[in-house]
Amino acid sequence: MITLSDDATRLQLDRIHPWLAGSYWSPGIARDLVERAIAGSHCLGAYDRDVQVGFARAITDHATFAWIADVWVDESVRGRGLARRMVGWFVDHPRFAGIRRIGLVTADAHGVYEAIGFHAPLRPERYMERLDPDTAARLRAEP
């Protein structure tokens, strides 16, 4: 049985860093940057006994806004609804109750998150972003 925990002492950076460094959204990310991101976030781990098999984090003020990022499920347990379960943990957690907007970005898992209430922005014309030059170049180059 896979358990979820936001106990930061259980996070296994030796597993998390390679997952994120190999992802499409943060290819090659440095370990120290992952450490900084974790330090500034509300993190959630998924564990099969004592082995971490999933990770997600929320960047949040725990009052009005949260951004879900870095949702990762190890290949050994994919297809069991764990990504949806982890994001749902944040949505349902008492510390996130009353938050007006929870956002996330995905290239390929829209259906996973639509099932728990996520949808395209109602007013996309209001959204803006500022990207560092390397990220902007990488995104422009993607199909």
N, C-alpha and C positions, 0 to 999 in steps of 0.2 A: 504494500500500500504506500502510495506517495503522499507525504505530508508537506504542508506549506508552513513556513515560519518566517517572520520578519526579525528574528534574532540575528543581529549583525555579526555576532561572534561565530555563527555557523557558516557564514559565506566562505566559499572555497575559491579564492582568487586564482589559484592555479588551474581551475576549470573555467571560471568565468572569462578570464582574459583571452584565452584562445578562441572561445566561442565568439566573442565580440570582434576580435581581430580578424576572424574569418567570415564575418557577416557582410552582407551587401551594404549596410548602412554605416559601418565604421571599419572598413578594411584596413588592416595594419595598425589599428589604434595602439598606441604605446600603453604599457602596463601602468605607468604612473598616472596617465590620464584616466584610465579605468578606475584606479584607486581614488582619484579626486572626485570623479563622478559618483562613485559609491558613497563617499564621505558626505556629499551634499544632497543625498537622496534618501527616500524611504524605500528600502530594498526588501525584496521578497525572494526567498529561495524555496525550491521544491526539492525534496529529498526522498530517495529510495533507501531506506535505512539511514546510513550515515554518508551516503554518496550524493552529492548535489547533481540533480538531473534537470534543473530548470532555474531560470532567473528572470526577474523583471524589476523595474524600479519606477518610482514616481517622483517627479520633481514637483514639489508642492509647498504651499503655505498652510495646508491642512484647514483652510477656511473658505477660500473662494475659487481656487484654481489648482488643477493638477495636470501634469503631462506624463503619460505613461511612455516609458522608453525601454529599449534593450530587452524586449521579451524574447527569451531564447529557451528552447526545449531541446535537450540532447536527443540525437537521432535514435537512441535505444528505446525511448519512450514516446516518440512522436505518434500522432494518430489517436491518442487517448483523451483528447480534450484538455490537455494540461495548460496550453497557452490561454485558452478561454477561462479556465479555472483560476489561473493566476491573476489575470486582468479583472475577473469578477471578484476576486478577493479584495482588490482595492475598491471597486465600486460598492461593495457591500460592507466594508469595514467601518465601524463606528467613527474612527478618526477622519473618515472621508465623507461622513454624512453631511448633507447640506451644501456640498461643493457645487457651485453653479455650472462649472465647465470642466470636464475632463477630456483632454485631447490625446490623440495618438496619430501616428503616421504608419502606414503599411503599404508595401508594394504588392503583396500577394495573399493577404489574409482578411480581406474585407468581410467575408461571410462569417469568419470566426467571431469577429467583434460585433457585427450587426446583430447577432443572436443575443447579445447582452446590452443592446440599446445604442450602440455607436452608429453614426450615419455621417454622410458627407456634410461639410459645413452648410448651415442654412443661408449664410451670407458670405460666400467666399470672397466677394469683392472687398470685404473689410479686413481680410487676413493679409498680413505682410510678413516677410522674413528678411533677415540679413544673414548672408552666408559668407564664410571666409573664402578667399579666392580659390583655394584647392578644392573645397567642397563644391563650389559653384561650377568649376571646370569639370569635375567628375560627374556631376548631375547633368550638365549640358551634353556630355559625351555619351550618356546612357540612352538606349533607345526609348 
